[in-house]
């Protein structure tokens, strides 16, 4: 819109005498730019003023049925025309009549027929004032909108900063906690293997190991929330995972609940850690069960979303897979919804929840390059929507490394671990399984062992260690000197070393701390069988 267009007068003339149009039109020739609309029906004044977008209304005082004062009242009574300037035209130069006109809301009073110069000056003055008012109101609306956007952005920034600060704290705690759990769990398992315990002693050890396992899950959830859990991502079709989980979800929800699955035909693939996605969906199902008190309907939806689809503001336009878990439970109040992703925040009674289910889901989805959104109202249930980036690659075939009974062998394993207590327990377990075990406190010592010509079948190395040689540099040496040797890494925190943007490359074998001897044994045998193939 040009400056002239923005300041153009739009004049509505209401008079029962047609010749009035000619007189006013002639008088306004000096008012450029302007438009003039003549109407002889005063009852249509409000509708015509809106339709024309009038910036000034000229109205005759004396008209049959509806006079100029009534027209002014009607214009003032409508919210869309209440501020349009009204100039009353009259042949009567009577102070009392002028006073009545101003009393009902007229802005000006002109005696017929005014000099063109006066007419133009007054019309221009009132029109400019109205346009300025309209621009001011629009500016205020824009300012309020900008302030609302700023407040929303500040709130989102504060929430993001808060979550990041909590994430840094929980990630650091979980890392150290994992090493402590590995020391406790490793020594308990070693005691169970070689301690010649009686049945009562074994029962006590098993109870302690169950506590270690609970601590490990807690630590895993904290790392997931902090987005520092090394994800072993592969391309999967989430539709297959959801269908496989359907029966399990029915068992989780119980016989009184109903599960509805709606999966789009030809659902796209996505690059995620399938085990972690499985954990997230299972936690959401458990939350839904608790919210529905064992009855109700749980709906699982999965669909493709293209660039033109509805996406959260935080996501760039692109192709995504949307997974929605929708329940008919009691829902959440606004103040609960705002804190739902915070770790350890829960509305469940003491002992009935850790408050880590949603925080784990939040961290996992964010780390996977997606977004998670909660929508809920009291009495209307809860919807959890997860957007994950689509992948054009073919879904991967899973390499089954299921847990098996403890198995050993005659091979030589080099263990590198800077925590002496962790290294001692791990070496003890591997020795008890029959392996020949070499140990090193850091990668530099391990490198010298490899370079010495020692025959090593598998290297089991912590990821983060002190010293001039990193675990990755050690891996390069092993591959160069012992090309048939397998490498298995372990860590409670691999961010920035093995993990790129939180995801571990598919060709890297990683066993997360704290690990169970069964898992360690199965993983080692799997890699050694691969070496022999």
C-alpha positions as CSV (number, residue, x, y, z in Angstrom):
1,X,0.0,0.0,0.0
2,X,1.4,3.4,-1.0
3,X,1.4,6.4,1.3
4,X,-1.4,8.1,-0.7
5,X,-3.5,5.0,-0.5
6,X,-3.0,4.7,3.2
7,X,-4.1,8.4,3.8
8,X,-6.9,8.4,1.2
9,X,-10.3,9.9,2.4
10,X,-13.3,7.5,2.0
11,X,-16.4,9.7,2.4
12,X,-19.9,8.4,2.9
13,X,-22.6,11.1,2.1
14,X,-26.1,10.4,3.4
15,X,-28.8,12.8,2.2
16,X,-32.3,12.4,1.0
17,X,-31.7,15.0,-1.8
18,X,-29.8,13.7,-4.8
19,X,-28.4,17.1,-5.8
20,X,-26.4,17.0,-2.5
21,X,-24.0,14.5,-4.1
22,X,-23.2,17.0,-6.9
23,X,-22.5,19.8,-4.5
24,X,-20.3,17.8,-2.1
25,X,-18.5,16.1,-5.0
26,X,-17.7,19.5,-6.5
27,X,-16.5,20.8,-3.1
28,X,-14.2,17.8,-2.5
29,X,-12.3,18.2,-5.8
30,X,-9.5,19.7,-3.8
31,X,-9.4,16.7,-1.5
32,X,-7.1,14.3,-3.2
33,X,-7.0,11.4,-3.0
34,X,-10.6,10.6,-2.0
35,X,-13.6,8.4,-2.8
36,X,-17.2,9.5,-2.4
37,X,-20.2,7.2,-1.9
38,X,-23.7,8.8,-1.9
39,X,-26.7,7.1,-0.2
40,X,-30.2,8.3,0.2
41,X,-31.3,5.6,2.7
42,X,-30.1,6.6,6.2
43,X,-31.2,3.2,7.6
44,X,-28.3,1.6,5.7
45,X,-25.7,3.9,7.1
46,X,-23.9,1.4,9.4
47,X,-23.7,-1.3,6.7
48,X,-22.5,1.1,4.0
49,X,-19.9,2.6,6.3
50,X,-18.4,-0.9,6.9
51,X,-18.6,-1.9,3.3
52,X,-17.0,1.3,2.1
53,X,-14.4,1.5,4.8
54,X,-15.4,5.1,5.4
55,X,-13.0,7.4,7.1
56,X,-15.6,10.2,7.3
57,X,-19.5,10.2,7.2
58,X,-21.3,13.4,6.1
59,X,-25.0,13.1,7.1
60,X,-27.9,15.5,6.5
61,X,-29.7,16.6,9.7
62,X,-33.3,16.7,8.4
63,X,-34.4,13.6,6.6
64,X,-37.8,11.8,6.8
65,X,-38.2,8.8,9.2
66,X,-34.5,8.8,10.4
67,X,-32.7,12.0,10.8
68,X,-29.0,12.8,11.1
69,X,-29.0,12.5,14.9
70,X,-30.4,9.0,14.8
71,X,-27.8,8.0,12.1
72,X,-25.0,9.3,14.4
73,X,-26.4,7.3,17.3
74,X,-26.5,4.1,15.2
75,X,-22.9,4.6,14.0
76,X,-21.7,5.1,17.6
77,X,-23.6,2.0,18.8
78,X,-21.7,-0.4,16.5
79,X,-18.2,-1.4,17.5
80,X,-17.0,-1.4,13.9
81,X,-18.2,2.2,13.2
82,X,-18.1,3.8,16.7
83,X,-14.9,5.8,16.0
84,X,-15.7,7.0,12.4
85,X,-15.9,10.8,12.3
86,X,-19.4,12.1,11.6
87,X,-20.0,15.6,10.2
88,X,-23.6,16.8,10.4
89,X,-24.8,19.0,7.5
90,X,-27.7,21.3,8.2
91,X,-29.3,24.5,6.9
92,X,-29.9,25.6,10.5
93,X,-27.2,27.6,12.3
94,X,-28.8,27.0,15.7
95,X,-26.6,26.6,18.8
96,X,-29.1,24.3,20.5
97,X,-29.2,22.0,17.4
98,X,-25.4,21.9,17.2
99,X,-25.3,21.0,20.9
100,X,-27.7,18.1,20.3
101,X,-25.5,16.9,17.4
102,X,-22.4,16.9,19.5
103,X,-24.2,15.3,22.4
104,X,-25.1,12.2,20.3
105,X,-21.5,11.8,19.1
106,X,-21.1,14.0,16.1
107,X,-17.5,15.3,15.5
108,X,-18.4,18.4,13.5
109,X,-21.3,20.5,12.3
110,X,-21.3,22.4,8.9
111,X,-24.0,24.8,7.7
112,X,-25.1,24.1,4.2
113,X,-23.4,24.7,1.9
114,X,-19.9,25.2,3.1
115,X,-17.2,26.8,1.1
116,X,-15.2,24.1,-0.7
117,X,-12.0,25.2,1.1
118,X,-13.7,24.7,4.5
119,X,-15.3,21.4,3.5
120,X,-12.0,20.0,2.3
121,X,-10.1,21.2,5.4
122,X,-12.6,19.7,7.8
123,X,-13.0,16.4,5.9
124,X,-9.2,16.1,5.6
125,X,-8.7,16.9,9.3
126,X,-11.2,14.3,10.6
127,X,-10.2,11.7,8.0
128,X,-6.5,12.0,8.9
129,X,-7.3,11.9,12.6
130,X,-9.3,8.7,12.1
131,X,-6.6,7.0,10.0
132,X,-4.0,8.0,12.6
133,X,-6.2,6.4,15.3
134,X,-6.6,3.3,13.3
135,X,-2.9,3.0,12.7
136,X,-2.2,3.6,16.4
137,X,-4.7,0.8,17.3
138,X,-3.1,-1.5,14.8
139,X,0.3,-0.7,16.2
140,X,-0.9,-1.5,19.7
141,X,-2.4,-4.8,18.6
142,X,0.9,-5.6,16.8
143,X,2.9,-4.6,19.9
144,X,0.7,-6.8,22.2
145,X,1.1,-9.7,19.8
146,X,4.9,-9.1,19.7
147,X,5.0,-9.0,23.5
148,X,3.0,-12.2,23.7
149,X,5.4,-13.8,21.3
150,X,8.4,-12.5,23.3
151,X,6.9,-13.8,26.5
152,X,6.3,-17.2,24.9
153,X,9.9,-17.2,23.6
154,X,11.3,-16.2,26.9
155,X,9.3,-18.9,28.6
156,X,10.4,-21.5,26.1
157,X,14.0,-20.3,26.5
158,X,13.8,-20.5,30.3
159,X,12.3,-24.0,30.1
160,X,15.0,-25.1,27.7
161,X,17.7,-23.6,29.9
162,X,16.2,-25.2,33.0
163,X,16.0,-28.6,31.2
164,X,19.6,-28.2,30.0
165,X,20.9,-27.4,33.5
166,X,19.0,-30.3,34.9
167,X,20.3,-32.5,32.1
168,X,23.9,-31.5,32.8
169,X,23.5,-32.3,36.5
170,X,21.8,-35.6,35.9
171,X,24.1,-36.7,33.2
172,X,27.2,-36.1,35.4
173,X,25.6,-37.9,38.3
174,X,24.6,-40.8,36.2
175,X,28.1,-41.2,34.7
176,X,29.7,-41.5,38.1
177,X,26.8,-43.6,39.4
178,X,27.3,-46.1,36.6
179,X,30.9,-46.7,37.7
180,X,29.9,-47.2,41.3
181,X,27.2,-49.7,40.2
182,X,29.7,-51.5,38.1
183,X,32.0,-52.0,41.0
184,X,29.2,-53.2,43.3
185,X,27.6,-55.4,40.7
186,X,30.8,-56.9,39.3
187,X,32.1,-57.9,42.8
188,X,28.7,-59.3,43.7
189,X,28.7,-61.4,40.5
190,X,32.2,-62.6,41.1
191,X,31.3,-63.5,44.7
192,X,28.4,-65.5,43.4
193,X,30.6,-67.3,40.8
194,X,33.6,-68.2,43.0
195,X,32.5,-67.5,46.6
196,X,31.1,-71.0,47.4
197,X,28.1,-69.3,49.0
198,X,25.4,-71.3,50.7
199,X,21.7,-70.8,49.7
200,X,21.1,-68.0,52.2
201,X,24.2,-66.2,51.0
202,X,23.2,-66.5,47.3
203,X,19.8,-65.1,48.2
204,X,21.3,-62.1,49.8
205,X,23.6,-61.5,46.8
206,X,20.7,-61.8,44.4
207,X,18.8,-59.2,46.4
208,X,21.7,-56.9,46.2
209,X,22.1,-57.5,42.5
210,X,18.4,-56.7,42.0
211,X,19.1,-53.3,43.7
212,X,22.0,-52.8,41.3
213,X,19.7,-53.5,38.4
214,X,17.2,-51.0,39.7
215,X,20.0,-48.4,40.0
216,X,21.2,-49.2,36.5
217,X,17.7,-48.5,35.1
218,X,17.5,-45.2,37.1
219,X,20.9,-44.2,35.7
220,X,19.9,-45.1,32.2
221,X,16.8,-43.0,32.5
222,X,18.8,-40.0,33.8
223,X,21.2,-40.3,30.8
224,X,18.3,-40.6,28.4
225,X,16.8,-37.4,29.8
226,X,20.2,-35.6,29.7
227,X,20.5,-36.7,26.0
228,X,23.8,-38.3,26.9
229,X,22.9,-41.9,26.4
230,X,24.9,-43.4,23.5
231,X,22.1,-44.5,21.1
232,X,22.8,-47.5,18.9
233,X,20.6,-46.3,16.1
234,X,19.5,-48.4,13.2
235,X,16.9,-47.9,10.5
236,X,13.7,-49.6,11.5
237,X,10.0,-49.5,10.5
238,X,8.2,-48.4,13.6
239,X,5.0,-50.0,12.4
240,X,6.5,-53.4,12.9
241,X,7.6,-52.5,16.4
242,X,4.2,-51.1,17.3
243,X,2.5,-54.3,16.0
244,X,4.8,-56.5,17.9
245,X,4.2,-54.4,21.1
246,X,0.4,-54.5,20.8
247,X,0.0,-57.8,22.6
248,X,2.4,-56.7,25.3
249,X,0.5,-53.4,25.8
250,X,-2.8,-55.4,26.2
251,X,-1.1,-57.3,29.0
252,X,0.2,-54.1,30.5
253,X,-3.2,-52.4,30.4
254,X,-5.2,-55.3,31.7
255,X,-8.4,-57.0,30.6
256,X,-10.7,-54.0,31.2
257,X,-8.8,-51.7,28.8
258,X,-9.1,-51.6,25.1
259,X,-6.2,-51.1,22.7
260,X,-6.8,-49.6,19.2
261,X,-4.0,-49.6,16.7
262,X,-4.1,-47.3,13.6
263,X,-0.9,-47.6,11.5
264,X,-0.7,-46.0,8.1
265,X,-0.1,-48.2,5.2
266,X,3.5,-48.0,3.9
267,X,4.6,-46.2,7.0
268,X,8.1,-44.7,6.6
269,X,11.3,-45.9,8.3
270,X,13.3,-43.9,10.8
271,X,16.8,-44.1,12.3
272,X,16.5,-44.8,16.0
273,X,17.6,-47.1,18.8
274,X,14.9,-49.7,18.7
275,X,15.4,-50.8,22.3
276,X,15.1,-47.3,23.6
277,X,12.0,-46.6,21.4
278,X,10.5,-49.8,22.8
279,X,11.2,-48.5,26.4
280,X,9.7,-45.2,25.6
281,X,6.5,-46.7,24.2
282,X,6.2,-49.1,27.1
283,X,6.5,-46.3,29.6
284,X,3.9,-44.3,27.8
285,X,1.6,-47.3,27.9
286,X,2.2,-47.7,31.7
287,X,1.4,-44.0,32.2
288,X,-1.8,-44.4,30.2
289,X,-2.8,-47.5,32.3
290,X,-2.3,-45.5,35.5
291,X,-4.2,-42.5,34.1
292,X,-7.1,-44.7,33.1
293,X,-7.2,-46.7,36.3
294,X,-7.1,-50.0,34.4
295,X,-10.0,-49.2,32.1
296,X,-10.6,-47.0,29.0
297,X,-9.1,-46.9,25.5
298,X,-5.5,-46.6,24.5
299,X,-5.1,-45.6,20.8
300,X,-1.8,-46.1,19.1
301,X,-1.4,-44.1,15.8
302,X,1.4,-44.0,13.4
303,X,1.5,-41.9,10.2
304,X,3.8,-40.2,7.7
305,X,4.0,-36.4,7.9
306,X,5.3,-34.5,4.9
307,X,6.7,-30.9,4.6
308,X,3.1,-29.6,4.3
309,X,1.9,-31.4,7.4
310,X,1.4,-30.0,10.9
311,X,4.7,-29.9,12.7
312,X,5.8,-28.4,16.0
313,X,7.6,-25.0,15.6
314,X,10.9,-26.5,16.7
315,X,11.1,-28.9,13.7
316,X,12.3,-27.9,10.3
317,X,10.1,-28.7,7.4
318,X,10.7,-32.2,6.1
319,X,9.5,-35.8,6.2
320,X,8.7,-37.4,9.6
321,X,7.1,-40.4,11.1
322,X,4.4,-39.4,13.7
323,X,3.7,-41.8,16.6
324,X,0.8,-40.9,18.9
325,X,-0.2,-42.5,22.1
326,X,-3.7,-41.3,23.1
327,X,-5.6,-42.4,26.3
328,X,-9.0,-41.6,27.8
329,X,-7.6,-41.1,31.3
330,X,-8.1,-38.3,33.8
331,X,-5.8,-35.9,32.0
332,X,-3.5,-33.3,33.4
333,X,-3.9,-29.7,34.7
334,X,-1.9,-26.9,33.1
335,X,0.6,-26.6,36.0
336,X,1.2,-30.4,35.8
337,X,1.6,-30.4,32.1
338,X,4.3,-27.6,32.3
339,X,6.5,-29.8,34.5
340,X,5.6,-33.3,33.1
341,X,9.0,-33.7,31.4
342,X,11.1,-32.8,34.5
343,X,12.9,-35.8,36.0
344,X,11.5,-37.1,39.3
345,X,8.3,-35.0,38.9
346,X,5.3,-37.2,39.4
347,X,1.7,-37.0,40.6
348,X,1.7,-40.6,41.6
349,X,1.7,-41.6,45.3
350,X,5.0,-42.3,46.9
351,X,6.5,-45.6,45.8
352,X,4.3,-45.8,42.7
353,X,6.6,-44.0,40.2
354,X,10.0,-42.5,39.8
355,X,8.9,-39.6,37.6
356,X,11.4,-40.6,35.0
357,X,9.2,-42.1,32.3
358,X,8.3,-38.9,30.4
359,X,11.7,-37.4,31.1
360,X,13.4,-40.4,29.5
361,X,11.0,-40.1,26.5
362,X,11.8,-36.4,26.2
363,X,15.6,-37.0,26.1
364,X,15.4,-39.9,23.8
365,X,13.2,-38.2,21.2
366,X,15.3,-35.0,21.3
367,X,18.5,-37.0,21.0
368,X,17.1,-38.8,18.0
369,X,16.5,-35.5,16.2
370,X,12.7,-35.5,16.8
371,X,10.2,-33.7,18.9
372,X,7.7,-34.8,21.6
373,X,4.5,-32.8,22.5
374,X,2.1,-33.4,25.3
375,X,-1.5,-32.3,25.1
376,X,-3.9,-32.9,28.0
377,X,-6.9,-31.5,29.8
378,X,-8.4,-32.6,33.0
379,X,-11.1,-35.2,32.3
380,X,-10.3,-35.4,28.5
381,X,-7.3,-37.7,28.5
382,X,-3.7,-37.2,27.3
383,X,-2.1,-37.3,23.9
384,X,1.7,-37.9,23.5
385,X,2.9,-37.2,20.0
386,X,6.4,-38.1,18.8
387,X,7.8,-36.9,15.5
388,X,10.9,-38.8,14.3
389,X,12.8,-38.0,11.0
390,X,12.0,-40.3,8.2
391,X,14.8,-42.3,6.6
392,X,14.9,-43.5,2.9
393,X,17.2,-46.4,3.8
394,X,16.0,-49.9,4.0
395,X,15.2,-51.2,7.6
396,X,18.2,-53.1,9.1
397,X,18.1,-56.9,9.8
398,X,18.7,-57.4,13.5
399,X,21.7,-59.3,14.7
400,X,20.4,-61.4,17.6
401,X,22.6,-61.2,20.6
402,X,20.2,-62.5,23.1
403,X,21.4,-63.1,26.7
404,X,22.6,-66.7,27.1
405,X,24.0,-68.7,30.1
406,X,27.5,-67.6,31.2
407,X,30.0,-69.0,28.6
408,X,33.7,-68.7,28.6
409,X,36.6,-69.9,26.3
410,X,40.3,-70.2,25.9
411,X,40.7,-66.9,24.1
412,X,42.8,-64.0,25.3
413,X,41.0,-60.8,26.3
414,X,42.7,-57.5,26.9
415,X,40.8,-55.4,29.5
416,X,41.5,-51.6,29.6
417,X,39.8,-49.7,32.5
418,X,41.2,-46.8,34.6
419,X,38.9,-47.5,37.6
420,X,40.9,-50.1,39.4
421,X,38.0,-51.6,41.3
422,X,36.0,-51.9,38.1
423,X,38.9,-53.5,36.3
424,X,39.6,-56.0,39.1
425,X,36.0,-57.2,39.2
426,X,35.7,-57.5,35.4
427,X,39.0,-59.3,35.1
428,X,38.0,-61.6,37.9
429,X,34.7,-62.5,36.1
430,X,36.4,-63.2,32.8
431,X,39.1,-65.3,34.5
432,X,36.4,-67.3,36.2
433,X,34.9,-68.0,32.8
434,X,38.2,-69.5,31.6
435,X,39.6,-66.6,29.5
436,X,43.2,-65.7,29.5
437,X,43.0,-62.1,30.7
438,X,45.5,-59.2,30.2
439,X,44.8,-55.9,31.9
440,X,45.9,-52.3,31.4
441,X,45.0,-49.1,33.4
442,X,44.9,-46.9,30.4
443,X,45.1,-46.9,26.6
444,X,48.8,-46.1,26.5
445,X,49.7,-49.3,28.4
446,X,47.3,-51.3,26.3
447,X,48.9,-49.9,23.1
448,X,52.3,-51.1,24.2
449,X,50.9,-54.6,24.9
450,X,49.4,-54.7,21.5
451,X,52.6,-53.5,19.8
452,X,54.7,-56.0,21.8
453,X,53.3,-58.8,19.6
454,X,51.1,-60.3,22.3
455,X,48.3,-62.4,20.8
456,X,44.9,-60.8,21.7
457,X,41.6,-62.1,20.5
458,X,39.4,-59.4,21.9
459,X,39.9,-55.9,23.4
460,X,37.4,-54.8,26.0
461,X,38.1,-51.1,26.6
462,X,36.5,-48.3,28.6
463,X,35.8,-45.3,26.3
464,X,36.8,-42.4,28.5
465,X,40.3,-42.8,30.1
466,X,43.1,-40.5,31.2
467,X,46.5,-40.3,29.4
468,X,47.9,-39.3,26.0
469,X,46.3,-42.1,24.0
470,X,42.5,-42.2,23.5
471,X,40.3,-45.3,23.2
472,X,39.8,-44.4,19.5
473,X,43.6,-44.2,18.9
474,X,44.0,-47.6,20.6
475,X,41.3,-49.0,18.4
476,X,43.3,-47.9,15.3
477,X,46.4,-49.6,16.6
478,X,44.5,-52.8,17.3
479,X,43.0,-52.8,13.8
480,X,46.5,-52.2,12.3
481,X,48.4,-54.7,14.4
482,X,45.7,-57.4,15.1
483,X,43.2,-57.1,12.2
484,X,41.3,-60.2,13.3
485,X,40.9,-59.0,16.9
486,X,37.5,-57.8,18.0
487,X,36.9,-54.6,19.9
488,X,34.2,-54.1,22.5
489,X,33.8,-50.7,24.1
490,X,32.1,-50.0,27.4
491,X,31.1,-46.7,29.0
492,X,28.5,-45.1,31.2
493,X,28.9,-41.9,29.3
494,X,30.3,-41.9,25.7
495,X,29.2,-38.4,24.5
496,X,31.7,-36.8,22.2
497,X,33.9,-39.8,21.8
498,X,32.1,-42.8,20.3
499,X,28.8,-41.0,19.9
500,X,28.3,-38.5,17.1
501,X,25.3,-36.2,18.1
502,X,24.4,-38.9,20.7
503,X,24.4,-41.8,18.2
504,X,26.9,-44.6,18.0
505,X,28.0,-45.7,14.5
506,X,26.6,-49.1,13.5
507,X,30.1,-50.7,13.2
508,X,31.0,-49.9,16.8
509,X,30.3,-52.4,19.5
510,X,29.3,-50.8,22.8
511,X,28.3,-52.4,26.1
512,X,26.9,-49.8,28.5
513,X,27.8,-49.7,32.1
514,X,26.8,-51.1,34.4
515,X,26.8,-54.4,32.5
516,X,25.7,-57.8,33.8
517,X,28.1,-60.8,33.4
518,X,25.5,-62.5,31.3
519,X,25.4,-59.6,28.9
520,X,29.2,-59.4,28.9
521,X,29.6,-63.1,28.3
522,X,27.0,-63.2,25.5
523,X,28.5,-60.2,23.8
524,X,32.0,-61.5,23.9
525,X,31.0,-64.9,22.6
526,X,29.0,-63.3,19.8
527,X,32.0,-61.2,18.7
528,X,34.5,-64.1,19.0
529,X,32.2,-66.3,16.9
530,X,32.1,-63.5,14.3
531,X,36.0,-63.5,14.4
532,X,36.0,-67.3,13.7
533,X,33.5,-67.1,10.8
